[in-house]
Amino acid sequence: MISPKKSSSTLLKMKRMSQKVFDYNLFRRPANSPVFSTLSFVAIFFLLYSSDTLVSIANLPMHAVDLKSHKTVDHLREPTLITTTNIQEQITIDEGPDEVYDPLIPPDNVTKEERLVWFRRKLPELEILRSNNFTQQFHSRVLQFLNNGCSIQFYMIWFSPAKSFGKREFFAMDSLFKANPEGCLMILSKSMDSGRGYRILKPLLDGGFKILAVTPDLPFLVKNTRGEVWLEEIKSGKKDPGYIPLSQNLANLIRLTVLYKYGGVYLDTDFITLKDFSGLRNAIGAQSVDLRSKNWTRLNNAAMIFDINHPILLDYISEFAATFNGNKWGHNGPYLVSRVTEKVGSTPGYNLTIVPPEAFYPVNWNQIRRLFRKPQKESESRWVESMLNELNQEETYALHLWNKRSRELAIEEGSVLARLISEHCVICQDIYSTSL
């Protein structure tokens, strides 16, 4: 998971970044801290996925921290390259019916008992909870893809219909490959693992980038973890899924299990990537810090980088299973990684690094609107230039767009986002629209 060569200037930048990270005293946290429509048809596509070399993810370098002494430990080393011949794989892609609704969204304004009755009726429709002949190909498809010469392995999750995979999500992929051109991206998604999904990804595939949409096998991913017990309880219809769409919490669980089984970088689909990720290892981002103590007050699971089989991922999965609550937003996501890291993050051997908010969350959710606006005054133009300089400096790897707050915002010409996208894209589709 590292670019084969690293310039000395880049290494110096990473050291400065690491030194800044460790000033936060990060582990002394304060106490407060579908589908079914009337029309359907089938088309067969044969996709070719090929590449050349695979880098062992375990060899991803990073300046880690000794969690007892809070001193920097240099783990930089040369990657181990495993050369492979080009692989040609034929994958049958089902166009599938038009996607109409999400069976994972519960009805509004019902009691727990009424929701459980609804959920038990819906269980036969929830294919994501079960393995079938197609999903059982998941592991072999992943392994074959990982032998395609990935300098870094990225994952995204998409549980919505493919037709709603829009410009924002495309730019997330586009900017990722601009900064990490030799990386590989897997999109864990049944809807994108389709003819419609293939057409969406085709501009990047035609550009020679390594990208695969693959239908996940949840029972396989949770096997031999506490997540397996949780899944059986859900499938039994006895556990309340909560009023929060189950897909949201399945995404929280799947990102942890995929990282545990394969290692790599997980990113939400509402990021713009600005820099190469090869300098990060076993890292998670702080969303906020206490201004006086400089201790982190909340972590976020929208961006995570972990070695294969990292033990804290098992801790996260166990916490998910033991404390699952489908009625509290963030409880099984950002708040979960925060409370577990507070308890076990300083365990010897974990070598966990918490990067500061500048790394992934440089702009808070309540300030994100300003980045979409065209400057109207000279003072606003100066602010745009200042913000661009700040975001393009070495501390920021990716910019989180806080999708729930900004999805309907138009990107105006000359805005911070318009400038960032034009500078950090490969395909560079039209960015000016009513929404991104």
Order of alpha helices (4+ residues) and beta strands (2+ residues): alpha-beta-beta-beta-beta-alpha-alpha-beta-alpha-beta-alpha-beta-alpha-alpha-alpha-beta-beta-beta-beta-alpha-alpha-beta-alpha-alpha-beta-alpha-alpha
